[in-house]
Amino acid sequence: MAKAPAKPMTKKEIIDHLAVKLDQPKKVAELFLNEYNDVVYKQTKKMKEFTMPGLGKFVVGRTKARKGHNPDTG
């Protein structure tokens, strides 16, 4: 029987994990995670990309608009 796919961690689970690993209160871990997210967001928006060494690269992607389709009129 196949294993069920693992679910991604929730924000709360990440905060709990950071608090244990850093030996800090959950509030400090939450502040760290929020600040990290803010830095990634702002840098990606400003520079159109953000590289976190050892983790990956965040890039703003743009796609062309697609023509809409009204299912009622065909």
N, C-alpha and C positions, 0 to 999 in steps of 0.2 A: 504494500500500500504506500502511496506517495505521501511525503510529508507536506503539511500545510505550509504555504509560504509564510515566512516571518513578517510580522507587521513592523512598520517603522516606529521608532520611539516617539512618544508624545513630548510636548514641551515640558510637562511636569516630570516625566521620567528622565529627561535630560538634566533638568535642574537637580533632581534627587541624586543622579549619578555624579554630577559635578560636585555637589555638596559633600558626598562621601569621599570622592577622590582627592578633593582639595582640603578636606577636613575643615570646612567652613559651614556656617549656617546656610540654610536654604535661601534666605533673603540675599546673601552675598552672591551665591551662585546664580540667582535669578537676575541680579543687577549685572553680573558679568555677561550672562547670555544675552540680555537685552542690549547692552552696550556693544557687544560683538556684532549682533544682528544689525544694529544701527550703523556701525562702521562699514560693514559689508554693503549695506543698502546705499549709503551715501557715496562711497567710493565707486561703486558700480554705476550709479546714476551719473556721477560727475565725469568719470573717466571712460565710461561705456564698457569697462571690464575690471575685474578684481581677481588677482591671483593669490591664493593661500598656499604657500609652499607645502608640499606633502599632502595636500588635500585635493585641490582642484582649482578650476578657473570659472568664475561667474562672468557671463557675457550677456549684454543686452541684445536681444534678438528682435528683429523687425521682419514682419511678413507683409506681403502686399495684401490689400483688401480683396476679399472675394465677393463676387456678385451674389446677392441674396436670392433665395428661392422661396416663393410663397406656395406651400403645399396645397392650399385651397384652390388656387387658380391654375396650378400645373406649371 
